[in-house]
C-alpha cells in the first residue's frame, strides 16, 4: 500500500522522536491521506489524496 498523495506527491517523512532523557528513536510521519472518488476527465476513479489537496480544491470529488 503506497502512502503517497496522487496529486502532489507528498509522502512519509523520517526523523527521530526524542525523549526527555534525549534518547532518540527512529519514527515516520505519514501524510493525512483520504481515499476519495474523483472526476478525472469523463470517468470516475478512486485516488488517495492528502487533506491539504482536498481543502485547496485541487481535485473534483464525486459524492
Secondary structure, DSSP 8 states (H G I E B T S, - for coil): ---S-TTT----EEEEEE-TT--EEEEEE---EEEEEEEETTEEEEEEEEHHHHHTT-S-B--
